[in-house]
Amino acid sequence: MIVLGRIVAPYGVKGWVKLAPFGDDPAAWCDMRQWWLGPSADGDDWSPYAMKGLRVHGKGVVAKFDGVDDRSAAERLAGLYVAAPRDALPQTAQDEYYWGDLVGLEVVSMEGAALGTVASLVETGANAVLVVRDGDRERLLPFIAQVVKDVDMAERRIRVDWGTDW
């Protein structure tokens, strides 16, 4: 499953929910007729929900699921993650990636030194940030062209302009 976002709160009284998307083009998900909801981004406990509606609203997204018809039902979904199987997602353009595709990739410096693996990503408003873990050490690397030089999905590696002592 590729995690697309998280439900943050109910929206209105008719069962709509606010979604915090993990990515910058949630409108591309409009054609998906089914999403999966679960309590953990890295778990296997996903339940399918048919989509009834999706709208971009301000800086976020609001969604409506079949069978979620009032605010009380929407409140029960708050905090759940939203995901879909990789093959159900729209294709990405060149040099575009779903966050879930980046998690687990090895991160190396320009000199080839191992910096760790991508544990997660964080959206900061200005840009996404790679959370790279190497044992107990955690690095936060901005996912921008000045830092990320190459993403090789076949090799499962990201090459970055980042020092080992930073």
Secondary structure, DSSP 8 states (H G I E B T S, - for coil): -EEEEEEEEEETTTTEEEEEESSS-GGGGGG--EEEEES-TT-S--EEEEEEEEEEETTEEEEEETT--SHHHHHTTTT-EEEE-GGGS----TT---HHHHTT-EEEETT--EEEEEEEEEE-SSSEEEEEEETTEEEEEE-STTTEEEEETTTTEEEES--TT-
